Amino acid sequence: MCVTACVITGCASGVPHTIVPDYNQRGIRLIAMVPVDNKTNVKQASQLLREEILEKLYFKGYPRIPLDMIDEKLTTDCGWNVEANGEFNLPIEIVGKRLGVDAVMYCTLLEWKTSFVGVYAPTTVSVSLELKDARTGATLWSSRYSVVDRHYDFTKKRLELKACQSYEPAIREIVDETLSSLPDGPDSVGDTSPEKSFWKLW
């Protein structure tokens, strides 16, 4: 029954995703956006993607937990070196306990590339997201999405410029599309006030 509910929800949204049927009863409030697992060779892409996801979660009603605070706690309390380590593989139970959050958002940057074929240059960005319960490690929600932006021009230099300019909009589109299927958090954007800031909640 759980699998059926997830499949139905995924088809209804237009963007493939899975979600537990009782998500709204789980009391998910604080979500930690841990470092991106970057499968590409573009280092700056990870930070851009991570910041976009954090911002989108905030506008969906989840308190913003500063990324530098998360990284500091992972380094000092868990022995994780954000700069040196690649794939984020710390046990989720430890991460949840140290950060004091309800859930942990994992993100994998699968593709970030442009292929040049004559006057044609498609730019591809592909991302997968997974939200896990910080106590049990169970997957609460997941989604995956790709964007292909096609460019045409007569010189490679102009194609490279167009490709470079398309990466940031592609990331925004991916984040918007994937997180549209994640239910809003307990604090709606319209009800955001200083009293509901992160520092008052955590």
C-alpha positions in Angstrom: 0.0 0.0 0.0 2.9 2.4 0.8 4.5 1.7 -2.5 1.2 2.3 -4.3 0.7 5.6 -2.6 4.2 6.8 -3.5 3.8 5.9 -7.1 0.4 7.6 -7.3 1.8 10.8 -5.8 4.8 10.8 -8.1 2.6 10.5 -11.2 0.2 13.3 -10.0 3.0 15.9 -9.6 4.5 15.6 -13.0 8.0 15.2 -11.6 9.0 11.6 -10.6 9.3 11.3 -6.9 8.4 9.1 -3.9 7.0 10.2 -0.5 5.8 8.4 2.6 2.0 8.5 2.9 2.1 10.0 6.4 4.7 12.7 5.8 2.5 15.5 7.2 2.1 13.5 10.4 5.9 13.1 10.9 6.4 16.6 12.4 9.3 17.4 10.1 10.5 20.9 10.9 14.3 21.2 11.0 16.1 19.9 7.9 19.9 19.9 7.6 21.2 20.4 4.1 24.5 18.4 4.2 27.3 18.8 1.7 26.5 17.8 -1.9 27.9 14.6 -3.3 29.5 15.9 -6.4 30.0 13.3 -9.2 31.3 16.0 -11.6 34.7 17.8 -11.7 33.1 21.2 -11.2 33.7 22.1 -7.6 31.8 25.4 -7.4 28.7 23.7 -8.7 28.2 22.0 -5.3 28.0 25.2 -3.3 25.6 26.8 -5.8 23.3 23.8 -5.7 23.4 23.6 -1.9 22.6 27.2 -1.4 19.7 27.1 -3.9 18.2 24.1 -2.1 18.6 25.8 1.3 16.8 28.9 0.0 14.0 26.9 -1.5 13.4 24.9 1.7 13.2 28.2 3.6 10.5 29.6 1.3 8.6 26.3 1.6 8.3 26.9 5.4 11.4 25.1 6.8 13.7 27.2 9.1 17.0 28.1 7.5 19.9 26.4 9.2 23.1 28.1 8.1 25.4 25.9 6.0 28.6 27.1 7.7 27.1 26.1 11.1 26.2 22.6 9.7 29.8 22.3 8.3 31.3 23.4 11.6 29.4 20.9 13.6 30.2 18.1 11.2 33.8 19.0 11.5 34.1 19.5 15.2 31.5 16.9 16.5 31.7 14.2 13.8 35.3 14.5 12.5 34.1 15.3 8.9 36.4 17.3 6.7 34.1 19.2 4.3 37.0 20.2 2.0 38.9 17.0 1.9 36.1 14.4 1.8 34.2 13.4 -1.3 31.0 11.4 -0.9 29.1 12.3 2.3 28.9 9.0 4.2 28.5 9.9 7.8 25.9 7.7 9.6 22.6 9.6 9.6 21.8 8.8 13.2 25.0 10.6 14.3 24.4 13.5 12.0 20.8 13.9 13.3 21.9 13.7 16.9 24.7 16.1 16.6 22.8 18.7 14.6 19.5 18.2 16.5 17.3 18.1 13.4 14.3 16.1 12.3 15.5 15.2 8.8 18.6 15.4 6.6 18.6 16.4 2.9 21.0 14.5 0.7 21.8 15.8 -2.8 23.9 14.2 -5.6 25.0 16.2 -8.5 25.1 13.6 -11.3 25.8 15.7 -14.4 27.1 19.2 -15.1 28.5 19.3 -18.6 28.3 20.8 -22.1 29.0 18.8 -25.3 30.2 20.7 -28.3 29.3 19.3 -31.7 29.8 21.9 -34.5 27.3 24.7 -34.1 25.4 22.7 -31.5 26.1 22.5 -27.8 23.7 20.9 -25.3 24.2 21.6 -21.6 23.1 18.9 -19.2 22.5 19.2 -15.5 21.2 16.3 -13.5 20.5 16.1 -9.8 18.9 13.6 -7.3 17.6 14.5 -3.9 16.7 12.4 -0.9 15.2 13.4 2.5 15.8 11.0 5.3 14.5 10.7 8.8 17.3 11.8 11.2 16.3 9.2 13.8 15.7 6.1 11.7 17.5 6.8 8.4 14.3 5.9 6.5 13.7 7.8 3.2 10.8 10.2 3.6 10.9 11.8 0.1 13.1 11.6 -3.0 13.2 13.0 -6.4 15.4 13.2 -9.5 15.4 15.7 -12.3 17.5 16.6 -15.4 17.6 19.8 -17.5 19.0 19.9 -21.1 19.6 23.4 -22.5 20.4 23.4 -26.2 22.5 26.1 -27.7 23.3 27.0 -31.3 25.9 29.4 -32.6 28.7 29.7 -35.2 31.7 29.9 -32.9 32.8 27.7 -30.0 33.6 30.7 -27.9 30.0 32.0 -28.1 28.7 28.5 -27.5 30.9 28.3 -24.3 29.5 31.7 -23.1 25.9 30.6 -23.7 26.6 27.3 -21.9 28.2 29.1 -18.9 25.2 31.4 -18.6 22.8 28.5 -18.6 24.1 26.6 -15.6 22.6 28.8 -12.9 19.1 28.9 -14.4 19.3 25.2 -14.9 20.0 24.7 -11.2 17.1 26.9 -10.2 14.8 25.0 -12.5 15.8 21.7 -11.1 15.5 22.8 -7.5 12.0 24.4 -8.2 10.8 21.3 -10.0 12.0 18.7 -7.6 11.1 20.5 -4.4 7.6 21.3 -5.7 6.6 17.8 -4.7 7.9 18.2 -1.1 5.1 19.3 1.2 5.4 22.7 2.7 6.9 23.0 6.2 5.2 24.1 9.4 6.1 27.8 8.7 4.6 29.1 5.5 6.3 32.0 3.6 3.3 34.2 4.2 3.6 33.7 7.9 7.3 34.2 8.2 8.2 36.7 11.0 11.2 37.6 13.1 9.8 35.5 15.9 10.0 32.4 13.7 13.6 32.8 12.6 16.1 30.0 13.0 17.6 31.4 16.1 14.3 31.3 17.9 13.6 27.7 16.9 16.9 25.8 17.3 
